[in-house]
């Protein structure tokens, strides 16, 4: 049996919301991807509500494209029972740089959940926290969607390894021990895949295959699908 020395429950998160939403074309001309409506509620609010319901109340959000619109809607987070901190990116810092820079705004703690704003899913954050090793990360993986048929990584028991047989796709939701990310400089642009691959090399990246629903609404087709799903399932 694989034994993982994991952290305690994670109580803070970074939501990545600075992207231009270019795949959504005309949808994001006048508003950011984070504010795409999903059955009557914008995407980032749905993410925040799930985080708070899981005990995560301190949330940093990186902003760039139409940043003021997101701030106007979310405010300080009090109406969601959250404390929201904003990390403004003058120049886009990519996924890893966005997380590392936003981390500076959060209270001191070892654990961190990272969530793309365009992922609508019922991923188990507690399970990710339990899988996250003391000096590594944990990924929620999903079956390969049509836009990524070759996948990203593979699983050996609960350990994430380089892609080989039965590849899976990274969901866009992960848990981290902050020490892994403190090694990078704030305001430095880099992809989150960089520390993920280093954690894999160090055998400190774990994960599981998410079996619930998952939508990447950064694509028009899935935005429509997600809206239909939420309307039928939750309204």
N, C-alpha and C positions, 0 to 999 in steps of 0.2 A: 504494500500500500504506500502511495506517495504521501509524505507528511510535509505540510507547509507551515512554516512559522509565520503566521499572518498577523495583521494589525487589528486593533479594535475597530469598532464601527466608525465609518467616515461621516463627518458632520459638516463638511464644506465641499464646494464644487466650483469649477470654472466652466462656464458655458461659452463655447466658441461661436461668436455671432458677427465677426468682422468681415466675412466674405462678401464678395460683390454679387453673388447669386447669378452669375453670367449664364448658367444653364437654363435658368428660368426666363431668360430673354425679357419680353415686354412686362412680365409679372413684377420684376424688380426694378423697373425704370424709375418709379417714383416712391418705392418703399423697399426696405431691406428684406432679405429672405426670412429673417427671424419673425417678421410680422405677417407672413402668409397666413390667411385664414384657414382654419381646420374645423369645419362644422361649427362655425360661430365663435370660435376662440382662436386667437393667434398662436402660432407654433410655439414661440418661446414661453408664453404663459402656460401652455400645457406642460412643457418641460419643467418649469419652475414648480408647478403644483405637484408633480410627481416627486420631485426632489424633496420638497417640504414634507409630503406625506411619508417619506422614508426617513425623516429625521435630519435632513440636510437643510440648514437655515442660513448659513453664510455662503453667499453666492457671488462670485466675481464674473463679470461679463466683459469680453473684449469687443470693442466697437470701432467701426470705420465708416462703412457705407450707410448714409442716412442715420447716423448715430443719434441725433436729437430725437428722432421719432421713437426709438426704442426707450430712451430715457423718459420721454413724456408719458409713455404708456405704463412703464414699470415703476417710475419714481424711486423711492428708497426701499421698496419691497414690502413695506409694512402691511399693505392690504393682502399680501399673500402669506403673512407670518414669516417673512424672510428679511434678511439684511443684505441689500444688493450694493455691490461696489463696481464701479465702472473703470475699465482700462481702455483709454482712448489711444488708438494707433494712428499716428500721422502717416507712417509708412507701414504697410502690411507686414506682419512678422511671421506669417505662416502659422501652422497649427502648434508646433512646439514652442516657438517664440511667443505666441499669443498666450499660451498657458503659463509659461515661465514668468512673463512680465506681469500677468494678472495675479499670480500667486503672491506677489509682494503686498497686495492690498488686503489679504486675508489674515485672520488671527493665526497665531502660532499653533501648529498642530502637525502631526506626522502624515496624516492621510488626506488624500484629495481624490474626488471624482471628477472626471472630464467628460463633458457631454456636448456633442455637436448640436447646434440649435435646430438643424434640419432633420434630426432623427426622431421619429415618432415611434415609440416602442414601449413594451411592458417589461423591459430588462430588469432583472433582480439586482438592485444595487447592493443589498446586503450580501448576496452570494459573491459579488465581485470583491467586496471588502474582505470577506473571509478568505478569498483566494489570493489576495494581494500579499506578497511576501514583504518582509521588513526592509529589504533593499531592492525592490523591484516593482513590477506592475502586474495588473490582471486585465485581460481583455474579454469582452463579450463578442463572440463570433457568431455569424449567421450563415445559412446556406447561400451559395453564390447567386446573386441576382443577375438579371439579364445583362446589366451593364458591366459586370465584373465576373465573367464566366470562369476565369482561371483561378480566382480566389487570391488570397494574400498569405495565409499561414496555414499550418496544419496543427493538429492536436495529438499528443502522445500522452494518454491518460489525461491529466489536467495541465500538462506542460505545453506551452505554445512553442512550436519549433518552426524552422524555415519550411517553406512550402514544398511538399512532396506529394505523397498519396493522400486522397480525400481532402483536398484543400478547402478552406473556408474563408469567408470574407470578414474583415474587421468591421464591426457594427458602427463605430464612431463613438462608443461609450467605453470608458476604461477607468480603472482605479490605480492610484499611484502612491508610493511612499515618496514624500517630497524630496528626500535626500538625492534621489535619482535625478531630479530636475534642477536642484540647487547647483549642480555641477556646471550648468550653462549660465551665461551672463544674461541679465535682464536686458530687454530691448535688442536682443540678437535674433535675427530671423533664422529659423530652422524648422524642419518638419518633425512632427511627433514620432514619425517612423524611425528617426535616428535613435532616440533613447529606447524605443521598443526593440529595435534590432540589437542594440547593445545588451539589453536585458535578456534577450534570447540567447546571445552568445554566452552570457554569464549564468545561464540556466535559472534566471530569476524572473521569468515571464510565464504567468499561468493564465488559465482561462477556461471557458466552457462554451458549449454551443447553445445559444439561445433558441428555444423552441416556440416562443410566443410570436406575437405580431411585430413587424418591423417595416418601416417605410423610410426611404430617403427622399424627402420632399424637395430636395434640390433639383429634381427633374419634374417637368410638367405632368407627365403621365402618373408618377407616384403621388404628386400633390393631389391630383384628382382622386386617385385610389384611396389615399389616406382620409380625405374629407368624407368620402362615401362610407368608409369603414367606421369612422368615429360617429358619423350621423346615425348609422344603423346600430352601433354597439352601445353608445353612451347617451343618446338623446331619446 
